[in-house]
Amino acid sequence: MPAVVLIGAQWGDEGKGKITDFLAEKADMVIRYQGGNNAGHTVVVGDQEFKLHLIPSGILYPGTTCVIGNGVVVDPEVLVKELAYLENRGISTENLKISLRAHLIMPYHIRLDELEEERKGANKIGTTRRGIGPAYMDKAARVGIRLVDLLDEEEFAERLKRNLAEKNRLFNRVYEVDGFEFEEVFEQYRGYLKKIERYITDTSVIIHEFLSRKKNVLFEGAQGTLLDIDHGTYPYVTSSHPVAGAACIGAGVGPSEINKVIGVVKAYTTRVGEGPFPTELFGTEGDLIRERGYEFGTTTGRPRRCGWLDVVILRYAARVSGLDSIAITKLDVLDQMEKLKVCVAYKYQGEILQDFPASLKVLAQCEPVYEEMDGWLTDTTHCRTFEELPEKARQYINRVAELVKVKPAIIAVGPKREQTIVRETIF
């Protein structure tokens, strides 16, 4: 039985929630291995829509164990609200497990995120202002607070006092704003603990047990390849590693355990926040894609920037994550486009670039080299097999697979579970 890593192959928002939910039907365990509540997954089940930020979307299946791994930074306020949201909608959270080693997002992280974005002005990163970056900064600086610390009242108090002394000095002297009171934060977080304590455990042990028993295990990445702090469009990136290699670190397993890596690819390209975007569309075509694809952030509600599919990005994602196959989502959004363009290379100062550049200065000056294809101008939302798709839609998919050199395993033609074409069995 395979252990599968599912990652975003673009700038995030590729529809990973739908694919995770689809695969979770046959998965025994779904693991979220990085990021925080800066991610948002929307899943449609029948006529119901679920929006999740921390808990893996596999939670919608009662027999699936869901894990928030050690690589995730957890805002307990958001987690408590999400648990209540699911339970109020009749979804059991009994199968949720949260790593003892996961770091906590504290109120001062959120405030620092907000203040830094305001201070940077026009040079802002475009974060979700959820405290993700500052929480990972404290983790790297070895002053973070983990869930295992929260379980120990004395240890938590000591660490919180030490951190507040430093952060409040920063708030007062640098940002000239008030800091936080120890008692208020202490009591608030001890209150959260009462609601989440039963979920907290050594998840690496449980994951290892599932893998040793040859269970189907799905590792779910948040964000996307180009938001990876090492491999993305730095500095306009997230503070963690959405690429496949991070699944091992963020879940606590060895690389030899992974059997397959799937990249989720939107049939066009979007991004949220700042930074260069070679195939971005600014006219009516971009507006049509945004409206038909409802391209607004699940977490922030911000309108997403939309553009043509960029296979330079996809080739890069295939390389850095070792993609075995891709899942193409939102093909139906292109149903009304008379002509389609696919970016096959970049032109930079008269030179053709096949590989994604590391320099943002270079990327900002790159012009997309396009192949143009005919659209299919046919509704695809009812298609359930590859053969049922219009010929031109099949040509589009085949050409993308040819350019990326990775076969398509799944094609989504709508948000519902049944609007999914399977070309390769994953589990």
Secondary structure, 3 states (H helix, E strand, C coil): CCEEEEEECCCCCCCHHHHHHHHHCCCCEEEECCECCCCCEEEEECCEEEEECCCCHHHHCCCCEEEECCCEEECHHHHHHHHHHHHHCCCCCCCEEEECCCEECCHHHHHHHHHHHHHHHHHCCCCCCCCHHHHHHHHHCCCCCEHHHHCCHHHHHHHHHHHHHHHHHHHHHHHCCCCCCHHHHHHHHHHHHHHHHHHEECHHHHHHHHHHCCCCEEEECCCCHHHCCCCCCCCCCCCCCCCCCHHHHHHCCCHHHCCEEEEEEECCEEECCCCCCCCECCCHHHHHHHHHCCCECCCCCCECEEECEEHHHHHHHHHHHCCCEEEEECHHHHCCCCEEEEEEEEEECCEEECCCCCCHHHHHCCEEEEEEEECCCCCCCCCCCHHHCCHHHHHHHHHHHHHHCCEEEEEECCCECCCEEECCCCC
